[in-house]
Every structure is written in structure tokens, then in C-alpha cells.
């Protein structure tokens, strides 16, 4: 038995389906350990009543199960406490993915197993492939059954040993038919549904592949632990080294075909980029390569390395690849002889890895040509370089010929070498080669005896001239290469700075499309830029534009697609191929802005719909009672009056009619408030302000109210406000009615007004219980009654309607505690101007 500070081991018997013999294999392992003298017990084994499984228990000690009451039944579970108390060396626990009944220490059985291992107890367990979390969706698509009990892959993957209990689909179906898995009444249904031969074959393949991957991981760990770098060709694994050029697709297809020849074969696409990041393809090209790799069934990888051949082989050995595929060289024969290419170096250092050189349409087509990078110089710059290559050596040689007595051959050679270097800086490599050859000829003709002929008298001088030309070409090549790298570095720095600005803008700015277009115009030297949306053939609409923006894509000098209908177009300016990715970044940023704008609109709409849904829900909840009560009263009163079995006195009839009238008034007020609230929410309330005498409006509003005699009005007759008379009366009536509800029967309500500048404040103060500071604003929300008003007193819309109508008239409503107790409503409205009639 392990000690408490030594974690127990885990052995898993993995099966493709129920009935393959996992539990039997687990019990067999337990009996073998018992025979060796190991203290092993059975923690939980589900025999399903199978005789062979019951017999396999043998002499194994079985820890009694815990009995758990659940939904009026008593069920059995693994007794974790009993096993921890018993502390055996090993325990057998069936069905690792089982979900425990509520109330236990852990929700899942695999968590029980982890605790047992933490206690130093070895665990032997079983699980079916369909219970692995990562494969749950896959197995559901195969069998049509969703497994609700799952175990994380990491738990099984971390097992010390995983053993596959395998059985062919035909053998398992025979076991089923013989009644060795399920009872007789379940066999027919099982064979025609879950245990169809196709299902079992697919599950078996899934289990084999999953276990093969785990075995591969284990082999990788073993090779790493023992520093094994040689290739173990346990499976077909091919690395296709791609460059991003047009031949890459040919290489990937070839790798996919080779991998498909053997079951379990796989291939990997590899792209090597330099550490300086200068010689690389665009992110869009990388994305396309990755997408195509996944489409062909491979995986895409990128590594850093200045030596491409060495990086390819290092990656292949790290992945235990047995084959590498490389495209045939584009270089001509002469450059290949002078310096071996990547393919030749990979072959020479491959060792036990097979190397395939795949020909393609672009192999050796270019011959010996300088790198395309020379064309970073414009046509005028190159023309100036060729002119300098001819004129500069001639003028310098003529000047030295006139001053022949002042210098010797070494000085003349070094001065002409300086001209060659200057030519390389001005015009690039080809003009420098011309300058070196011409300088060598002039050095021979003008300064090497015999002069003025191409003949060289001294072999030493002839060797010096040849060496001069070769050194001049070599120096020019180095200078040109350095100049191109410096230009690429400056361009990369500019692109990085621009992308940094874009990223910062994306995080901090809003949807400033004009600012984005201005930045793009400045970067590419354009006169104007626009985001154009296509509404139809030839019909373009400018979403945003700056400067002399193009009105159509055809008017633009540079353009790139944002989405299927939208294009970023620039007029004027220039863009090299290497800057295309930067332009695409601007287009992607514009797309992000558009997506963000749509998301914001969608969020606003979602909030609006959610608010409307909450309003409807609250309305149904509140109105269901407040409509039912008056309707029930009206119906009962009418039924009583129509009854022929009861004779009512005049007082009783008057009381019933009064009930009908009051209930109808309540329904009318409720429906009116609901309609007003609906109009306010939809913005359909239209106010017609006019000059209104405030005192008269207050009296007109309170007279219809019950107990209006409790209201004291102290509003001067000469105070007027600019308001809609009808809406103002509704506001005042709603607030006064609300105040009367909360005020004791023997207390009153005071209404007064004060003029401050061009505004009038009307105060309605009650002496009720008041409300807390946190509720001063909440009382204006729809359906709020603060929980202390009887249900018959409305649905809580009166104050919400009052605020909505007041705001429609250009006023505001606020609340504050009344000194001495109660609540005061302050209605602020504009005064009429002097010019109003």
C-alpha cells in the first residue's frame, strides 16, 4: 500500500461499448493482484446480474456500499469514507463517469477516485469511449444517444495505464443475442438501435484512434525523457515544407495522398519564417495556407529559423516524422552549383528521414536572376543607377588620367572601387555589376601597361584586374543586399507602427470611419479615400469619405474588399505588394467598426425588447388581479339585480348600482393609465402647450377626486405655466390621488406654487409614512407600489404616467421628504414668455 504522501496509480480499462468485458477484465486484474499478496478490495462493481461477472468476483473483499435515500427510494453508491477508513493498497471502482446522487461529498465518481488516489490508494476502473467529454458530440452523432454522464479527458489521459478491452462488433452482437449482456426483453431493442453493427464499428474505431493518440503521446514523452532524436517510423508522418508560393498547394496535396496510403497516417504543413521577420509572406497568405491544410486533413505549423533546412529537419525529428516533402528548386543550375539550395542541404543532413523532391510548374524557370527585392527601387532610380554606372567611372578615370603623376595603380583601383559601391547604393546590383566591369576595363586600358590597349603585359596586373572586378561585384552584392534589408526593415517598421496605431484605435476610439480613412490616405499618399457599398451593378454608395474620394471602385487607384458588398478604395497614391497586408488591416479595422456598430444597434434593440418584455410580464402580473376584481364586482352586482328570487330594497339596489359605478370607474382609470403608458413608451404622446392658469388647473384636477376636501390649495391665481391643459390635469390628478392613498384619513394635503426665474414649481405635499431615500426615484417606475398598498389600489402606473406626461410637456417631476413626515412632489414647468398672447 502506498503512503499518504505518495499518490496512488490509476489503471483504466477502456471499452468501445457496454458488454465488451471491461468489468470482467478489471476483476481479473484484481484477482491477479490478490494472488500476488496485494491488499485489494472491491469498492463498487456493477455486475448487471451477469453470471460470469458475478463469478469473477472470486475471493475479492467487497466493501459494503453506502445506502442513499433519493426520491422515496433507497439506492446504493460507492462508500468513499469506508474505503478511506479501510485503506487498502488497491481498490476496484467500476463506471468512472457515473454521477453520484445528491448529498454526497463529490458530484462525480471520478472525483471520488481522485480523492482515493490522493490518499495513496491505487485505483483500477472502467469507462466507455462514449463517456469521454471531448467525444460526447461525436458519439451522439454516431449512436443518436446523448450521454449525460461524462468524465474529463484529462482524468483518463493522466492514467498510469490505459488498456483497451476490444471485441469485434459481430462478437459483441452474438454476446447480446445469447443474453450475456442484457436481459432477454431488452436484447431485440438494443440490437436494432444502439448495438447496430455500424454503430459498434464506428465506436470501436473511435476508441482505437483515441488510444493510439495517447500511445503516441506516451512515446513522445519517452523519447524526450531519454533524449532519443532518431526517427521511429511507428506511423506514416509526413512534413510538407511550404514557402507560400504557388507550388505549396502541389506539395500539400502530395503529402495528403502519401498519408492516406496507410491507416493512421498524418501529415503536417510547415512554414519557416526568419527571426528578423523580413523574409516572410503576408498574414493573409498564411491564413489561406492554414485553411487549405485543414481542408486536406493536415495540421499547419510555423517555426522560426534563419537556416531553413536546419529548421525543417529539426521540426521533422521533433514530430517523429519519417518523410519530408520539398519542392524542386526555382534556382538555376549555376546558382545551385555555387551554393547548395535548401533541398540539397535537407537531403545531405536528413539521415534516416526520407526526402521527396516534388517537381512543379515553377521549378527552375527563373534561371540566374537577381532577387525580386531589387525592385524596391523605382524605375527612375534604376535608370539613374545605370547612368551613374557608365558616367561616374568614365569621369573619375578621365580625372585620374589628367593627374597621372599624383597617384599609382592601387589608389586608382580603390577610387574606382568606391565608385562601384556608390553605384550599388544608387541603383542596386545590376548597375553596380556594369560599373565594376567598366571600371575594370578602364583600369586596364588607362592605367595598366601597356596603356590604351586591352593587353596586359604583366600576369600580376591581369590577376589584379580580374580580382578587382570580382571583388567589385561581391561588394556591390553585399551593399545592395544590405540596402534592400534596410528598406524592408524601414517598411516593416512603418507597417508595425501603423498596425500599432490601428490596434490602439480599435481599443480606445469609437466608430470614427473618417479618421480611419484619413490615416489610410496619409499612409499610402492618397488624395482621398472612401468606404463604398454596392447596392447593385455599377451602383455604389459612399458610407464614409474624406478628401478627393472616389465615388466608385473604378475611380480608385487602390482598393480592397471589406466584405461581400463593401470596399475600401483610395484615389491616388501607391501601394507595393508587401503593403497589401497593411491595406487589408485597414479594411479589417473598418469591418470591426461596422460589426461593432451593428452589435451596438443590436444591443440597444435587445435592451428595448427586454424592457418591453419585462413591461408585458409586469403588466400581465399586475393587471390580472386589478382587472379581475372590478369585473367580478360588476358581474356579481349585475347578477344580483337581475335575480328574480331575491327582492332588493331601494337602498340595496342603490348600493349595488354604486358598486357597479365604482368598479367601472376603476376599470376606466386602469385602462386609461395603460393606454397612456403605452403611448409614452412608443413616443406617441404629443403635447400642445399653451398658457394655463395653474390654480384653475389644480382645482379642475382635484374636484373629481374622492375626499378632495382634504386637499388645501394655496396657489396664487396670477401664476401661469406653459403646458397642455388636458395632460396637466391628468398629471395633477394622478399625483393627488396617489397622495390621498398614503395619507391618513384625518390628515390633509397641501398644494402650493413658487416662481423662480422662467420656471414655476408646483409642490404637492402629503403627511403619509414617506419613503426611503433609495425609493425616491424608483416610485416612478411602472408597476411599482412599494409593497404597502392594497391590490385594489391600482397596478402602480399612475406616477409613471405622470412623469411621462410631464416630460412630454417639457417639465420634470422630483420627490423629497416632507418636513415632519410624508412625501412632497415637485412639478417644474416653464412659464409662458412675455411675447405669447
Buried (B, 14 or more C-beta within 10 A) or exposed (E): BBEEEEBBBBBBBBBBBBBBBBBBBBBBBBBEBBEEEBBBBBBBBEBEEBEEBEEBBEEBEEBEBBEBEEEEEEEEBBBBEBBBEBBBBBBBBBBBBBBBBEEBEBEBBBBBBBBBBEBBBBBBBBBBBBBBBEBBEBBEEBBEEEBEBBBBBEBBBEBEEBBBBBBEBEEBBEBBBEEBBBEEEEBEEBBEEBBBEEBBBBBBBBBBEBBBEBBBEEBBEEBEEEEBEEBEBEBBBBBBBBBBBEBBBBBBBBBBEBBBEEEBBBBBBBBBBBEEEBBBBBEEBBEBBBEBBEEBBBEBBBBEBEEBBBBBBBBBBEBBBBBBBBBBBBBBEEBBEEEBBBBBBBBEEBEEBBBBBBEBEBBEEEEEEBEEBBBBBEEEEBEBBBBBBBEBBBEBBEEBBEEEEEEEBEEBBEBBBBBBBBBBBBBBBBBBBBBBBBBBBBBBBBBBEEEEEEEBEEEEBBEBBEEBBEBBBEBBBEBBBEBBBEBBEEBBEEBEEBBEEBEEBBEEEEBEBEBBBBBBBEBBEBBBBBBBBBEEEEEBBBBBBBBBBBBBBEBBBBBBEBEEEBBBBBBBBEBEEBBBBBBBBBBBBBBBBBEEEEEEEEEEEEEEEEEEEEBEEBBEEBBEEBBEBBBEBBEBBBEBBEEEEEEEEEEEBEBBEEBBEBBBEBBEBBEBBBEBBEBBBEEEBEBEBEBBBBBBBBBBBBEEBEEBEBBEBEBEEEBBBBBBBEBBBBBBBBBBBBBBBBBEEEBBBBBBBEBEEEBBBBBBBBBBEBBEEEBBEEBBBBBBBEEEEEEEBBBBBBBBBBBBBBBBBBBBBBBBBBEEEBBBBBBBBBBBEEEEE
